[in-house]
Amino acid sequence: MKHNTLKDIAKKLKISASTVSRALSNHPDISEETRIKVKTLADKLNYSPNPIAQSLKSNKTTTIGVIVPEIKHDFFSSAISGIEDVAYQSGYTILLSQSNESFEREVVNTNALMRHRVAGVIVSISQNTKNGDHFKLLLDRNIPLVFFDRACDDVEADKVVIDDEKSAYEAVIHLINKGYKNIAHLAGPKELSVCKNRLQGYLAAIKSSKQNEFILYGGMHEDDGFRLMDLLITENNLPDSIFCVNDPVAMGAYQRIMEAGLQIPKDIAIVGFSNNKITNMVIPKITTVDQPSFEMGRKAAEILIDLIENPSKKIKPKTIVLNTSLIVRSST
């Protein structure tokens, strides 16, 4: 379908495009009669202004770019809802992209958002991101940037996070207090900060109880949990409990445990991280750390919009740490 322009409206009314533009913006020099004619025809033609063209003209835009690792899991979809909620109330729209846990795709997405002249960007980095050079380009162009959950340590920008180390420590201490003696950690990528911090929490708890470390490294998806659990079962090297880096990994491990005919928590207990909806729907229900994902998205959007609308404020980037809670269910 053809997208009608100012020139199309001007041609039909036999007036200049600049007159059409001023009529649509209620310029005082345009008569009421002309304004009504222009707006009536614009509605009839389903005319809508080109946001990129408008931003080029005014050097302003009301579009916020958002990059997340993936949309399919509850944590990120909930955070996106929080971002959109604040953006809508403030007169902004969001332009969403996902990296699919790929550093290269994350770079492409960042460059695309710059080309679209977004007002600012909110990001949770991929599990493979090792540097933030592409995000530094945003800041060099005075495009505000806020990280949430997963952040680049080498980029000076505002962050909305949780205390991953403390949250992991409390989850593992829960297992220790329940009497488990051989607690394994299905860990994420070694380079990703949230994974490193959750690992440190696990290690601190294990050390406090004088247990032995039991760590297997993988990724952040169900397949990773399934594969690591399969390795333990195949090698007959079962721990009595597992603390997983996130809920998708926990659900992958859960699936393999059930396939093996083992019982949860009698044969092996499970603790996840994030409080994805699925953890409360399976039997037995999965103990997990509740991350305030919606509030995390809201807070990130509030900070970004403040940066966009108050560009003269020179404030050192801050890190907002939100509280978590351990939700104890029947898997432990």
N, C-alpha and C positions, 0 to 999 in steps of 0.2 A: 504494500500500500504506500502511495506517495505521501511523503511528509510535507504538508503545506508550510510555506515560509511567510515572512513579513511581506516579501515581494509579491507573493500570490494574492494576498489580501489587498495590497496596494493597487495591483493591476486591476482587480475586479471592481474596486471602488474608485479607480482613476484618481488616486492621490499618491503622495510619495511614501516610500517605506519609512522614512523618518517620522512622518505624521502618524503612521500606524503605530510605530514604536511608542511615541509620546502619548497617543490615545490609550494604549494598553497600560501605560504606567501612570495614567490620570494626570498628565501634565496640565498645569493651569492655562497654558496658552491654547489648548485645544477645546473647541466648543463642545457642549453637552451633546448636541446633535451628532457630531462626528464621532465622539466617544461611543455613543450607543450603536451607531452603524458599524464601527470597527469591531466592537466586542460581540455584537450579534453575529457578524460574519465569521469571526474567529471561533465562536462556539459551534457554528454550523459546519465549519471546516475541520473541527477537532484540532485546532491549532494549539501547539504547546511550544514554548520557547526552548531552544537548544541550550542546555545548562553549560556545556563547554564553551559555546560562543559567548554566553553571558558572562562566564568567569573571565574569559579573555578580555572582554570589554570593561568589566568592573574591577578586575583583579581580585574578585571575591567568589567563593563557592560555598555551598552549604552541603557538600558531600563529604562524608567521612569514610576513609578506607579501612577495612578490617581484614586481617590475614590470620587464619587459624590453621593448625595442622590438619584437621578434618572436622566435618560437620556431623557425621553419623552418630557419634557418641554423645551421651547426655551432657557431659561436662561442658563441651564447647557449644552445643546448641543452646544450653541454658545461659551461658555467658553472652552469647550473641543476642539472645532475647533481652538480657539486661542492658546491653549496649543500645539496642534499637529502641528500647523503652525511653531511655534518657534522650537519645537523639531526636526521636519524634516529638517529645515534649518541648525540645529546644529549637525546633524548626529545621532539623538536619535529617538527611537520609543517609543510609549506609550503602557502600559498595563492597560486597563480600567476595573473598576469594580464599581458597584452601591450598596449602602447600603439599598436601598428601605426604607429609613427613619428608619432603624432598628439599634440600638446601637450594638446588638449582631452580626449582619451581618457585620457591620463596623469593629468590632474587628477581625472577621474571615478573612475579606478581607485584613486587615493590616498584619496579620500573614502570609497570603498566599504570599503577596508581599515581605515580608522579606525572605521567603523560596525561592522565585524566584531571590533573590539577586539583586533587583532593585538598580539602582544608586541613586535614590532619589524618594520622594513621594510628590504629590500635592493633597490636600484634601479640600473638603467642607463637614463639618460634618453633621450627621443626626439630625433630629429634636428631637430625644430622647437621644442624647449623653450628659451625665452628668459629665463625667470626661475624661481626656486624657491620662490615664495610658498606653494604648496601643500605643499611639503616642510617649510617653516618651521612650518606648522600642526602637523605631526607632533611636531616638537621642542617646540613650545609645550605640547603635551599629554603631554610626557615619554615619547614613544614613540621608542625608539632608531632611528637611521637610519644606514645604510652605503651609500655609492655604490661601484659597480665599473665599470671601463672608462670609461664616460661619466659625468661628474659635473657638478653645478651649482656654478659658481664662486662664486655669491653665498650659498651655504648652508654654514654651519660644521658639517661632519660628517666622520666617518671616510671615507677613500677607499682603494680598492685599484685600482691602475692600473699601466700600464707607462710607460716613457719614450718617448712617441710620436715626439717630435722626433728623438731619438737613433736610434731604430729606422728611421725614414724616411731619415735622413741616411745610415746604413750601407747601406740598400737602393739608394739613388741612387749612392753612391760605388761600389758594386759594378758598376753599369751603366757608370759613367765608366771604371773600371779595365778593363772589357771592351772599351773603345774606342768606345762610343757617344757621338755628338757632338750629337745633337738630341733631348733627352729631354723628353717631355711629361709633365705631371702631370694625371691625371683626378682632380680634387679633389672633396671633399664640400661640404656646406653651410658657408658662410663663418662662421656663428655658433657652430657646434659645436666645443667645445674640442679634441677628439681630431683633428678635421679641420684646425683651425688649427695645431696642433702638428706634424702630419705635413707640412703645407704649409711650415712653418718649416724642418723638416728637409730637405725638397726644396730650398728656396731656398738654404740654407747650403751644400749640396753643389754646387749649380749655380754659386754664386758662387765656390766654391773652385777650380773648373775653368774659370772665366771663360766659361761658356756662357751663352746667352740663355735667359731664362725662357720657358716654354711651358705655360700653365695654362688648363685648361677646368674650369669649376665645374658640379657636378651634385648628385645625391643619393647614396644609399648602396646602391642596388639594381642588379640585372642590367640592367634597362631603361635606367638612367642610363648605364651603361658602353656598352651597345649604341648608344644615341642619340648620345653624344659621339664614339664611334668612327665612326659613320655620317657625322657632320658632317665629320670630318677626311677621310674617304675621298671624300665627295661634292665637297668643295672642293679635292681633290687637294693636301692640305696635310699629308702624312704625316710624322710624326717617325720616327726610326729605332728608338725605344723608348718605352715608356710605364711610368710608375710610378702604380699605382692606389691610391686611398684605402683600399680593402678588396678582399677576394676576390670578392664578388658583382659589383662594378663591373668587376674584371678579367675575370670569366667572361663578362659581357655584351660587353665589348670583344673578347674571344677569339672569341665566336660571330660577331660582325660581320666580323672579320678573315678567318675561315675561309670565310664566305659570299662574301667578295670575291675568294676564290681566292689570297689572299696567304699567304706562308709565315712561320711563326714558328720560329726567330728570324731567318731569313735576311732577310726584308723588314722585320720589326718585332719587337722583343723586348718581353716583358711581365714586370712584377713586380707581385705582389699584396700583400695584407696580411691576416693572420689565420691562415693555414694551414687553411682549410676542406678537408675530405676530398676534395672534387671536384677540387681543384688537383693532386692526386696521381693522379687517375684518367683525366684527359684526355691526349691525345697531340698535341703534346708536353706534358709535365708543366710546371706553372707554378711559377716561382721566387716565394717568398713569405716574409713575416715570420711566424715562429711565435709566437703569443701563448699563454701558459699559461692557457687559459680555465678548465679544470677547477680548477687550483690557485687561480685568481683567485676562483672561486665559493667554494671551500673557505675561503680566507682571509677573505673577506667574512662568511661565516657564523660563523666562529670569533670574529671581532671583535664581531659583533652579539650573539651568545649571551653573550659576556662582559659586554657592556653591559647586557643584560637581567638577568643573574643577579647583577650587582654594581652596582646602581643608585646606591649611595652613593659609588662611586669618581668623583671629579671630575678627569677627565683631559682635557687639551686634545686636540681631534680630531687624528688623525694621518693621514698619507698613506703607504701602503705601496706601494713601487714594485717590481714583479716584473721579472725579466730576460726578454728576448726573444732569439731567434736567427734569423739569415737562413738559410733553406733554399734552396740553389742547385739548380735543376733545369734541364731542357733548354730552357725558354723564353727563357733568356738565354745 
